[in-house]
Amino acid sequence: TDKYVKMDFHGVELTFYPEEIKEIKGGDETILQATASDKVSAKDIISPNASGKLDPILKAVSHIRKLDFKNPVQYEKTTKPEIKKLISKNLETHHSAMKAEEKLFKKLGVFPAYVDYEGLILNAIPQEVAGYYSPDDKKLFIADWVAEGEQGMVLAHEICHALQDQHFNLNIFQKKASSGGYMNSDSTLARTAVVEGEASEVMAGYSAQLKDSGTGVSDESGLAKSFASGYSSLSSAPPFLLEAMLFPYLQGFSFLKEVRLKHPIEWNSNLYSDPPESSEQIMHPEKYLTRRDGPVAVKFPDLSDILGQAWQKAHEDTLG
C-alpha cells in the first residue's frame, strides 16, 4: 500500500513504513533493508540457511536487548559426537591450565583425589547442551537430539551470545581479563558473569513473552531450577566445581537485575567497555555501580633463589 509494506518471512509478519525502506534488491540478492526503530529489520533476522524457525527468536532477542544484529547469524544442526568434538577442541586450548588447576584444587581439598577435572567437564556438557554458540567459529550449533519445543529459551540465550559477539568480540573481551601473560581467573569469572548474566536476562525476557507462562523464568530461583535440571549429570560433581559453573549464570543474572534498577537495558553495552573487575563486584553490585571498590593486585615474590633449582612454578592465578 502507499502507507506501509507487509512481508511474510517464514511465518514472521514484518511491517515496514516508507520512511524505513532504504533499498530492495532483486535476483539472488533479494533483501529488504530498513532502518531500525523499535522494530527489527529484515536483514537482522535472515540467516543464509534459515528454515525460518529461528527467526522469531532472533527478532525477539534483538528487540529485548534493543540492539541490532550486524550480520546474519550462521547456524547448523549438530549431533552429540560433533558437539562433543567441538567442545573438546575448545578445552584443548586450556589443557595445561586445567591440569594445573586440578592439581591445585586437589591440594586445597576442594576436589577429591579421584576427580578427572577435564574429563568431567567434557563428558557432562555435551549430554545437556541444547545449543552452543562458538565465538571461534562465529556460528550457533543446535542440538539435533532436543525437541524443537524445548529449545526456545536456550536458543534465545545462545543467540544473545551471537549478538554480543558481533558487537563486543567475546574472545577479545575475555582475553583482556588476563594481561601480560598473567592469568586472572577471578577477573575472567567477572567478565563471564556479565556475558552469561546478560544472556540469561534476555532469555528470561523471551520466556516472559511465551504464551505458556509455566515455562517462564523471571527470578534467580527459576533460573537456578532451569540450569540445575540442565546440569543433572553433574549432580555428583564436587560442590566447588558445580558452584563455579553456575556462578556466571545465577550471580550474573542477579548482578544484571541490580544494574537494571539504575539503568535501561541499552546501558549494558557499558559493561563491555568498563566491565566489573572481580567476582566481589558481581556479588556486591554496589561496589561496581555506586562506589567503585576494585581488587588490589597482590604480586607473589620470586622464590626461585630461596627454594633452589629443584623447584619450579607450575601455576599462578588469582582466585576470588
N, C-alpha and C positions, 0 to 999 in steps of 0.2 A: 504494500500500500504506500501512499505518499507520506504516511506518518511513521511507519515502522516496518521492519523486515523480520519475519518469523522463520526460523530454521530448525528443522528436526535433525538432531545429530545423534544417531544411535539411541533413540528413545529419550534424549535430553532436549527439551524445548528451549531454544535460545531466542531472545528478542533483542533486536538492535534498532536503534533510532538513527535517523540520517546523520546527525552530528557526530555519531560514534563511528560510522563506517569510513574507513580510510581507503581500502582497496579490495577489489575482488579479482583474483587471477583465474584464468581458465585452464583447460587442459589437465595435464598430470599434476600441476601445482595448485590445484584448486584449494583456496583457503580464504576465509573471510577474516580480515584483520580489523580490529576495533579497539578504541580506547577503553581503558578500564575506569568505570565509575564505581558504583557498588556492585556491578555485575562482573562476571569473569568472561574475558573474550574467548572466542572460539580457538584461537591459536594456543591459548594457555592450557587447554584440556585435551588437545588432539595428540594422540600417540601414534607413531607410524604403523605399529602393528596392533592397533586398538581393536578389541572386539566390541567396544562400547560399554562394557560392564564396569570399567574403572572410571569412566568419565564423570559420572555424578559424584564420585568420591573426590576426584581431582578438583572438581569445581567447588565442592563443599570445603575442602581443606584450604584452598586459596581464599575463599570468602571468609572463613572463620579467622584465619591468620591475617587477613587483609593485606595480602602480599601476592603479587602476580608471579606465575611461573615465567622464567626467562626463556626456557626451551621445553620442547615436548619431553615427557618422562618415558624413557625406554624401559620396557619390562618384558619378562618372559616367564612362562610356567616352568617349574623345575621339579625334579624328583628328589627323594631323600638322599640317595647316593651323590647326586650332583651338588646339593646344597651342603652336604657334609664335606665334600671336597673343597667347596668354595670357602667354608669357614676354616677348614684345616689349613688352607693356603694362607689365610689371614693370620692364623695363630703361629704359623711358621716364622713370621717376621718378629714374633715376640718370644720365640722358643727359649733363648738364653736367659732372658729376664724372668720368664715364668719358672724355669728350673731354679734360678737363684731365689726367687720368691718362695717357692715350695720348700726349699731347704731352710730359709729364714723362718717361715711360719711354723715349720715343724720344731725348730729350735725354741721358738717362743711358746710352743704348746697350743697354738690355735688350730693346728692341723694334726690329726693322728698320724702316726708313722706310716700307716698303710695307704694313705691317700695319694692317688695319682692325679695331681692338680690339673695338668693339661688334658689328660685322658678324660677326666670327669667333665670338664667343660665341653670337649669335643663330642662326647657321646650323649650328653644331655640336650644340648641346644637343638640339634637337627630334629630330634623327636618332637619338640614342642613348637618350633617356629612355624608360623603360617605365612610369613612374608619377611623378606630381608632386603634392605637397601644397601648396596655396596658403593661407598664413596670412591673406591678404586676403579670400579667398572662403570660408575655413573649409571647404574641400572638397578631396577627393582626386580627381585626374584620372588615369584609367588609359588607357594607350595601346592603341588597338584593333588595332594592327598587330603586336603582340608576342604570340607564342603563350602561352596561359594557363600551360602548364607551365614557362615561362621567367620568369614574373612573380613567383613566390612570394617569393624573397629580397628583391627590390627593393621589393615592396609591403610587406613587413614593415618595411623601412627607412622608407618614406614614412608608413605607418600609425603608426609610432613618433613621427613629427613631429606627426601629428594629436593624439596623446596628450600630447606636450609642450606643444602649443599650448593645449589645453584646461586645462592646469594652470598654465602659466607665461607664456602670451601671448608668442609668439615675436617679434612685431613690437615690442612694448614692450621686451622683453629686449634686442633688438639696438639699438634707438634709444638706450638708456641708455649704450651704449658711447661715444657722442659727446655731450658736454654743452656747453651754452652756444653751440650752433651751430658748435662746433669739431670738425672731422672727425678721427676717430682710427681709421684702418683697422687698426692693429695690435690695438687693443682689440676691434674688431669681429671680426677674424680669430680671436682667442682665444675669443670667445663662440660663433662659428660652429663652432669645433673642438669645443666642448662639445656643441652640438646635433647635429652630424654624427657626432662620435665616439660619443655615446650611441646614436644610431640605428644606427650600424654595429655596436656591441656587441650590441644587440638582434637585429640581422639575423644576426650570427654565431651567437647563441644559437638563433635559429629554424632556421638552417641545420643546426646540430648535431642538431636534432630530426628532420630529414628522413631518410627511410629510405635514400635514395640518398646515401651518405656522400661520393660523388665530387663532389657539388655544394657541399660544406661549405667554409666559410672560418673558420678559428679563429685565424689569426695575421696579422701585417702583410703577409707575402709573399703569402698567399692573397687578402687584401683588395686588395692592390696589383694582382694579376693580374685580379681581378674588375673593378676600376674602370678599369684600363688597357684592357681589352677594350671597356668601355663608352665610353671616350673615344678610340676608334680614329681618328675623323675629326680629332682634334686632334694627331695624331702629328707633323704638320709645324708645329705652333704653336711659338712661341718657348718655350724651356725654362723661362724665368721665369714665363710665364703658366701652363704646364702644372703646374709645381710649386705655384703659388699656388692653382690649382683643386683639386689633390689633397691639399693640406696639411690642410684641416679633417677629411677622411676618414681619412687614414693617420696623421697625427700625433695627431689627436683620438682615434682608436681606441687608439693606443699610450698616450696620456695616461690614458684610462679604464681600461686594463689595470693601470696603476700605482695608480690610485685603488682598484681592486678588491682589491689586495693589503692595503689598510689598512681598507677599509670595505665593507659589503654593498651590493648594488645599490640598495637603498632610499635610501641616503645620497646618491645622485646628485642628489636634489632640492635639496640644499645648494649645488650648483654653479650654481643659478639665482638664489639669494638672495645668494650670496657667490662670484661667478664669478672665474676667472683673469683677470688684467688685461692680460696681454701674451702674445705668441707665445712669448716666452722661457720663461714658466711652463708652457706647453703642451709645449715641447721638453724642459724640465728640470722634471718634476713635483715634485721635492723643493723647488723654490723656491716652490711653492704649498702642498704638503702638509706639509712638515717645517719649513722656516724661510722665512717669507714674504719674498720679495725682489721688491717691486713696482717698476714702472717709475718713473723720475724724469721729471717733466714738464719739457720744455725749451721756453721761450717765446721765439719769434723777435722781435727788436725791430722797431719800426715804422721802415721805411726811406724812407717817402714824402718826408720833408723832404730827405734826402740824395740820392735818385735823381731827384726832381723829378716834376712832374705828368704827364710823358710816360709814366711807368711806372705800372702798376697790378698789384696782386696777383691772379694768375689762379687759384692753387690753394694750399691749405695742408692738410697732413695729417701723420700720424705713421706711419712705416713701420718694421716690425720688422727 
